[in-house]
């Protein structure tokens, strides 16, 4: 598993097809996927708007569609939590590869836009090559991810990773869920209680 980080300076974003993002937001942070298939990628974002801007201004951005304001800020120092539909060639290809995904840490801030994607090397190369051709990032870095840690503090065991990916692909983590634990257990050939226990640990 590899991770690639692409970074664009805020001053350069205006020259890209997503340039309008800097006129609407001062900060954005990727929280999670809600749905992820090509041309229907729904994500939750933490958002701070430029002065005089609000969620209604998202309609000015051709690649984002506001679906819901989940949480409004209580004061100016707080952020919005919003659900949006993302439709962009790089994110659509990322979803189509069925193996690469955006990672926590994707964000727009005062310095610029950071896009972090993880996945198998070959599939990751396809997505990052398109991003480089289309928008020429200012910085690119890559690193290997080793999830086969031996300490008790390891993220997930190889079996848990395999189950998490299987459950994700089947729609277990979608809202609403597209599959029940009992159906997952039947497809895998393990007891429902075993699957439930593993999923609880994974979550």
C-alpha atoms as a printed R data frame, in Angstrom:
    type eleno elety resid chain resno       x       y       z
1   ATOM     1    CA   UNK     A     1   0.000   0.000   0.000
2   ATOM     2    CA   UNK     A     2   1.283   3.446  -0.958
3   ATOM     3    CA   UNK     A     3   0.299   7.008  -0.160
4   ATOM     4    CA   UNK     A     4   0.805   9.979  -2.465
5   ATOM     5    CA   UNK     A     5   0.413  13.595  -1.364
6   ATOM     6    CA   UNK     A     6  -0.174  16.278  -3.991
7   ATOM     7    CA   UNK     A     7   0.011  19.953  -3.044
8   ATOM     8    CA   UNK     A     8  -0.956  23.151  -4.891
9   ATOM     9    CA   UNK     A     9  -0.159  26.643  -3.566
10  ATOM    10    CA   UNK     A    10  -3.248  28.740  -2.947
11  ATOM    11    CA   UNK     A    11  -2.018  31.386  -5.410
12  ATOM    12    CA   UNK     A    12  -1.852  28.769  -8.194
13  ATOM    13    CA   UNK     A    13  -5.278  27.280  -7.564
14  ATOM    14    CA   UNK     A    14  -6.969  30.194  -9.362
15  ATOM    15    CA   UNK     A    15  -5.405  28.934 -12.623
16  ATOM    16    CA   UNK     A    16  -6.922  25.451 -12.261
17  ATOM    17    CA   UNK     A    17 -10.415  24.215 -13.143
18  ATOM    18    CA   UNK     A    18 -11.220  24.190  -9.398
19  ATOM    19    CA   UNK     A    19  -9.917  27.747  -8.943
20  ATOM    20    CA   UNK     A    20 -13.219  29.116  -7.676
21  ATOM    21    CA   UNK     A    21 -12.726  27.168  -4.473
22  ATOM    22    CA   UNK     A    22 -10.439  29.889  -3.059
23  ATOM    23    CA   UNK     A    23 -13.111  32.547  -3.620
24  ATOM    24    CA   UNK     A    24 -15.665  30.580  -1.590
25  ATOM    25    CA   UNK     A    25 -13.659  28.878   1.183
26  ATOM    26    CA   UNK     A    26 -10.866  29.953   3.508
27  ATOM    27    CA   UNK     A    27 -10.546  26.387   4.821
28  ATOM    28    CA   UNK     A    28 -11.909  22.968   3.906
29  ATOM    29    CA   UNK     A    29 -11.164  19.607   5.481
30  ATOM    30    CA   UNK     A    30 -12.171  16.172   4.176
31  ATOM    31    CA   UNK     A    31 -13.903  14.233   6.964
32  ATOM    32    CA   UNK     A    32 -15.202  11.085   5.261
33  ATOM    33    CA   UNK     A    33 -16.924   9.464   2.322
34  ATOM    34    CA   UNK     A    34 -20.663   8.834   2.545
35  ATOM    35    CA   UNK     A    35 -21.030   7.296  -0.919
36  ATOM    36    CA   UNK     A    36 -18.336   6.589  -3.449
37  ATOM    37    CA   UNK     A    37 -19.051   5.469  -6.985
38  ATOM    38    CA   UNK     A    38 -17.926   7.261 -10.165
39  ATOM    39    CA   UNK     A    39 -20.012  10.404 -10.782
40  ATOM    40    CA   UNK     A    40 -21.705  10.072  -7.381
41  ATOM    41    CA   UNK     A    41 -19.123  10.792  -4.728
42  ATOM    42    CA   UNK     A    42 -20.637  12.187  -1.558
43  ATOM    43    CA   UNK     A    43 -18.332  13.478   1.130
44  ATOM    44    CA   UNK     A    44 -18.550  15.256   4.443
45  ATOM    45    CA   UNK     A    45 -16.452  18.402   4.744
46  ATOM    46    CA   UNK     A    46 -15.598  20.789   7.531
47  ATOM    47    CA   UNK     A    47 -15.829  24.228   5.939
48  ATOM    48    CA   UNK     A    48 -15.016  27.854   6.696
49  ATOM    49    CA   UNK     A    49 -16.261  30.401   4.179
50  ATOM    50    CA   UNK     A    50 -14.646  33.589   2.930
51  ATOM    51    CA   UNK     A    51 -16.152  36.797   4.301
52  ATOM    52    CA   UNK     A    52 -19.548  37.434   2.757
53  ATOM    53    CA   UNK     A    53 -19.796  33.863   1.476
54  ATOM    54    CA   UNK     A    54 -22.061  31.055   2.683
55  ATOM    55    CA   UNK     A    55 -23.129  27.518   1.715
56  ATOM    56    CA   UNK     A    56 -25.386  28.914  -1.047
57  ATOM    57    CA   UNK     A    57 -22.233  30.082  -2.874
58  ATOM    58    CA   UNK     A    58 -21.214  26.448  -3.441
59  ATOM    59    CA   UNK     A    59 -23.576  26.473  -6.431
60  ATOM    60    CA   UNK     A    60 -20.975  28.686  -8.182
61  ATOM    61    CA   UNK     A    61 -18.533  25.751  -8.196
62  ATOM    62    CA   UNK     A    62 -19.185  23.372 -11.117
63  ATOM    63    CA   UNK     A    63 -17.580  20.397  -9.358
64  ATOM    64    CA   UNK     A    64 -19.422  20.650  -5.993
65  ATOM    65    CA   UNK     A    65 -23.114  20.379  -5.176
66  ATOM    66    CA   UNK     A    66 -24.368  21.143  -1.681
67  ATOM    67    CA   UNK     A    67 -26.659  18.344  -0.487
68  ATOM    68    CA   UNK     A    68 -27.055  19.259   3.172
69  ATOM    69    CA   UNK     A    69 -25.753  21.559   5.881
70  ATOM    70    CA   UNK     A    70 -25.250  19.073   8.700
71  ATOM    71    CA   UNK     A    71 -24.096  21.574  11.310
72  ATOM    72    CA   UNK     A    72 -24.043  25.365  11.309
73  ATOM    73    CA   UNK     A    73 -21.417  27.239  13.324
74  ATOM    74    CA   UNK     A    74 -22.434  28.763  16.646
75  ATOM    75    CA   UNK     A    75 -20.062  31.692  16.145
76  ATOM    76    CA   UNK     A    76 -17.503  33.020  13.656
77  ATOM    77    CA   UNK     A    77 -14.683  30.866  15.014
78  ATOM    78    CA   UNK     A    78 -16.666  27.666  14.359
79  ATOM    79    CA   UNK     A    79 -16.943  25.690  11.112
80  ATOM    80    CA   UNK     A    80 -19.801  24.359   9.026
81  ATOM    81    CA   UNK     A    81 -20.124  20.610   8.553
82  ATOM    82    CA   UNK     A    82 -21.566  19.999   5.093
83  ATOM    83    CA   UNK     A    83 -22.482  17.069   2.868
84  ATOM    84    CA   UNK     A    84 -21.565  17.669  -0.772
85  ATOM    85    CA   UNK     A    85 -21.564  15.758  -4.027
86  ATOM    86    CA   UNK     A    86 -18.152  15.913  -5.716
87  ATOM    87    CA   UNK     A    87 -17.927  15.584  -9.499
88  ATOM    88    CA   UNK     A    88 -14.415  16.043 -10.864
89  ATOM    89    CA   UNK     A    89 -12.419  13.915 -13.313
90  ATOM    90    CA   UNK     A    90  -9.646  13.116 -10.788
91  ATOM    91    CA   UNK     A    91 -12.022  12.135  -7.975
92  ATOM    92    CA   UNK     A    92 -14.209  10.150 -10.412
93  ATOM    93    CA   UNK     A    93 -11.175   8.211 -11.643
94  ATOM    94    CA   UNK     A    94 -10.108   7.694  -8.035
95  ATOM    95    CA   UNK     A    95 -13.521   6.099  -7.341
96  ATOM    96    CA   UNK     A    96 -13.445   4.095 -10.577
97  ATOM    97    CA   UNK     A    97 -10.142   2.390  -9.725
98  ATOM    98    CA   UNK     A    98 -11.909   0.624  -6.831
99  ATOM    99    CA   UNK     A    99  -8.738   0.487  -4.799
100 ATOM   100    CA   UNK     A   100  -7.544   4.032  -4.222
101 ATOM   101    CA   UNK     A   101  -9.199   6.545  -1.933
102 ATOM   102    CA   UNK     A   102  -8.734   9.982  -0.449
103 ATOM   103    CA   UNK     A   103  -7.272   9.942   3.049
104 ATOM   104    CA   UNK     A   104  -7.754  12.076   6.147
105 ATOM   105    CA   UNK     A   105  -5.539  15.117   5.796
106 ATOM   106    CA   UNK     A   106  -7.006  16.285   2.471
107 ATOM   107    CA   UNK     A   107  -7.573  19.982   3.028
108 ATOM   108    CA   UNK     A   108  -7.582  23.526   1.758
109 ATOM   109    CA   UNK     A   109  -5.941  26.043   4.086
110 ATOM   110    CA   UNK     A   110  -4.055  29.324   3.958
111 ATOM   111    CA   UNK     A   111  -1.107  27.685   2.196
112 ATOM   112    CA   UNK     A   112  -2.979  25.725  -0.434
113 ATOM   113    CA   UNK     A   113  -4.693  22.463  -1.341
114 ATOM   114    CA   UNK     A   114  -3.384  19.127  -0.081
115 ATOM   115    CA   UNK     A   115  -4.802  15.975  -1.705
116 ATOM   116    CA   UNK     A   116  -3.731  12.671  -0.143
117 ATOM   117    CA   UNK     A   117  -4.622   9.359  -1.774
118 ATOM   118    CA   UNK     A   118  -3.831   5.809  -0.726
119 ATOM   119    CA   UNK     A   119  -3.956   2.500  -2.553
120 ATOM   120    CA   UNK     A   120  -2.021  -0.187  -4.398
121 ATOM   121    CA   UNK     A   121   0.956   1.195  -6.365
122 ATOM   122    CA   UNK     A   122  -0.346   0.513  -9.889
123 ATOM   123    CA   UNK     A   123  -3.841   1.947  -9.305
124 ATOM   124    CA   UNK     A   124  -2.373   4.895  -7.430
125 ATOM   125    CA   UNK     A   125  -0.055   5.640 -10.357
126 ATOM   126    CA   UNK     A   126  -3.039   5.943 -12.729
127 ATOM   127    CA   UNK     A   127  -4.792   8.530 -10.538
128 ATOM   128    CA   UNK     A   128  -1.688  10.551  -9.707
129 ATOM   129    CA   UNK     A   129  -0.574  10.626 -13.352
130 ATOM   130    CA   UNK     A   130  -3.919  12.138 -14.375
131 ATOM   131    CA   UNK     A   131  -3.704  14.707 -11.554
132 ATOM   132    CA   UNK     A   132  -0.164  15.657 -12.602
133 ATOM   133    CA   UNK     A   133  -1.092  15.998 -16.287
134 ATOM   134    CA   UNK     A   134  -4.234  18.038 -15.596
135 ATOM   135    CA   UNK     A   135  -3.014  20.357 -12.885
136 ATOM   136    CA   UNK     A   136   0.748  20.122 -12.327
137 ATOM   137    CA   UNK     A   137   1.024  20.153  -8.515
138 ATOM   138    CA   UNK     A   138   3.663  22.335  -6.846
139 ATOM   139    CA   UNK     A   139   4.810  19.398  -4.702
140 ATOM   140    CA   UNK     A   140   4.382  15.643  -4.843
141 ATOM   141    CA   UNK     A   141   5.566  13.142  -2.275
142 ATOM   142    CA   UNK     A   142   5.034   9.411  -1.839
143 ATOM   143    CA   UNK     A   143   5.588   6.881   0.889
144 ATOM   144    CA   UNK     A   144   4.905   3.220   1.607
145 ATOM   145    CA   UNK     A   145   2.352   2.358   4.258
146 ATOM   146    CA   UNK     A   146   3.008  -0.704   6.383
147 ATOM   147    CA   UNK     A   147  -0.130  -1.949   8.098
148 ATOM   148    CA   UNK     A   148   1.532  -5.194   9.181
149 ATOM   149    CA   UNK     A   149   2.749  -3.752  12.459
150 ATOM   150    CA   UNK     A   150   3.518  -6.196  15.224
151 ATOM   151    CA   UNK     A   151   2.912  -4.055  18.297
152 ATOM   152    CA   UNK     A   152  -0.397  -3.973  20.170
153 ATOM   153    CA   UNK     A   153  -0.839  -0.428  18.863
154 ATOM   154    CA   UNK     A   154  -1.093  -1.562  15.231
155 ATOM   155    CA   UNK     A   155  -3.980  -0.135  13.264
156 ATOM   156    CA   UNK     A   156  -5.515  -3.337  11.884
157 ATOM   157    CA   UNK     A   157  -4.333  -6.881  11.363
158 ATOM   158    CA   UNK     A   158  -4.103  -8.145   7.752
159 ATOM   159    CA   UNK     A   159  -7.349 -10.121   8.255
160 ATOM   160    CA   UNK     A   160  -9.113  -7.059   9.666
161 ATOM   161    CA   UNK     A   161  -7.907  -4.955   6.722
162 ATOM   162    CA   UNK     A   162  -9.251  -7.568   4.318
163 ATOM   163    CA   UNK     A   163 -12.618  -7.649   6.114
164 ATOM   164    CA   UNK     A   164 -12.777  -3.833   6.287
165 ATOM   165    CA   UNK     A   165 -12.188  -3.552   2.524
166 ATOM   166    CA   UNK     A   166 -14.734  -6.299   1.787
167 ATOM   167    CA   UNK     A   167 -17.339  -4.628   4.030
168 ATOM   168    CA   UNK     A   168 -16.596  -1.222   2.497
169 ATOM   169    CA   UNK     A   169 -16.924  -2.538  -1.066
170 ATOM   170    CA   UNK     A   170 -20.245  -4.205  -0.192
171 ATOM   171    CA   UNK     A   171 -21.616  -0.958   1.270
172 ATOM   172    CA   UNK     A   172 -21.561  -1.789   4.983
173 ATOM   173    CA   UNK     A   173 -20.149   1.661   5.862
174 ATOM   174    CA   UNK     A   174 -22.561   3.545   3.560
175 ATOM   175    CA   UNK     A   175 -25.322   5.663   5.070
176 ATOM   176    CA   UNK     A   176 -27.753   3.954   4.953
177 ATOM   177    CA   UNK     A   177 -25.997   0.573   4.934
178 ATOM   178    CA   UNK     A   178 -26.394  -1.428   1.726
179 ATOM   179    CA   UNK     A   179 -25.678  -4.756   3.445
180 ATOM   180    CA   UNK     A   180 -26.363  -6.282   6.860
181 ATOM   181    CA   UNK     A   181 -23.867  -8.056   9.103
182 ATOM   182    CA   UNK     A   182 -25.718 -11.340   8.609
183 ATOM   183    CA   UNK     A   183 -25.368 -11.036   4.818
184 ATOM   184    CA   UNK     A   184 -21.650 -10.240   5.135
185 ATOM   185    CA   UNK     A   185 -21.216 -13.277   7.400
186 ATOM   186    CA   UNK     A   186 -23.014 -15.502   4.901
187 ATOM   187    CA   UNK     A   187 -20.897 -14.283   1.977
188 ATOM   188    CA   UNK     A   188 -17.641 -14.715   3.906
189 ATOM   189    CA   UNK     A   189 -18.637 -18.009   5.494
190 ATOM   190    CA   UNK     A   190 -18.103 -16.997   9.126
191 ATOM   191    CA   UNK     A   191 -20.461 -16.715  12.089
192 ATOM   192    CA   UNK     A   192 -22.440 -13.479  12.413
193 ATOM   193    CA   UNK     A   193 -21.055 -12.942  15.939
194 ATOM   194    CA   UNK     A   194 -17.472 -13.266  14.657
195 ATOM   195    CA   UNK     A   195 -18.052 -10.706  11.893
196 ATOM   196    CA   UNK     A   196 -19.789  -8.329  14.344
197 ATOM   197    CA   UNK     A   197 -16.871  -8.570  16.762
198 ATOM   198    CA   UNK     A   198 -14.301  -7.902  14.032
199 ATOM   199    CA   UNK     A   199 -16.288  -4.961  12.609
200 ATOM   200    CA   UNK     A   200 -16.610  -3.447  16.079
201 ATOM   201    CA   UNK     A   201 -12.827  -3.641  16.534
202 ATOM   202    CA   UNK     A   202 -12.241  -2.212  13.056
203 ATOM   203    CA   UNK     A   203 -14.547   0.731  13.719
